[in-house]
Amino acid sequence: MRLEEQDGRYTAPRALLIDAVESDGRGMCASAFVLFAPVFAERDTQFWIEDDELVLVRPSGRSERYAGEWQMRRYSYRLL
């Protein structure tokens, strides 16, 4: 699912289970911030990566931080 970004922040359009946040890469490679454990985010939760942590601000205003690591991912495509 592709999410709209505004000022480096994303807003969940519906409930999500986040296990990685990918950054757009050029060509066949992209990097992703992969969480050590999946995080549930309800609708309208804002989230972004800051200081190598996933930051969530829930609709209630409560903020949370989750650890992860950056990884390179390679994608391959096949024409059908």
N, C-alpha and C positions, 0 to 999 in steps of 0.2 A: 504494500500500500504506500502510495506517495502522499506525503503530507505537505500542506502549505507552510512555508517558513516566513516568519516576519521578524526581522532584527535578530536572526540567529536562534529564534525560539519557535517551537512547534506547539500546536494545540491539537489534542486528540479529538477527532470528530465523533468518535464513539468509544466505548470501552475497549481497551487494548491490553494485551499481555506483551510487554516490551522485553525482548531478549538482546537486541542489538539496534544501534542507530547508525545507519550508513551515511557516508558523505559522498557526494558525487565525485567520481574520478574520471580521468580522461582515458579513452581507449578501453582496454579490457580489464583494467585494474581499478579497484576502489578500496578505500579503507572503511573500516567499521569499528565502532566502539562497542565491544561485546561485554555484556554484563556477566558477573560471576553467578547470578541467579536471576531468573525472570522477575519482572516487576509488573503488578497490575496497575493500570491507570484508568480511572473512570473518565467518562465524557467530559470535555472542557478542561482537562488537566493540561497545564503548560509544562513543557520539558525542554531541556537543552543540555549540552555538555559543557562543563566548566571545571577547570583544574583537574582533569582526568576523572571526573565523577559525573554521573547522570543526576541532574537536579530536576526534581518534580515540584510543581506548585499546584496543589489540589484545589478544586473549586471552593473548598472551605477556607482557603488561604494558608493552610498548613504546608510547609515546605519540607522536603526530604531529600537525602543525597544517597546515591548507591555507587559502589565501586565497580570497576571493570577495567578493561585494557583495550588499547588500539591494536587491530590486526589488519593485515592486508588480505584482501580477498580477490581471487581471480575468477572471472566469469567466462564461460564459453557459450557460444550460440550455435544453433544448428538450424539450417533452413529446412522446412518441410515441403 
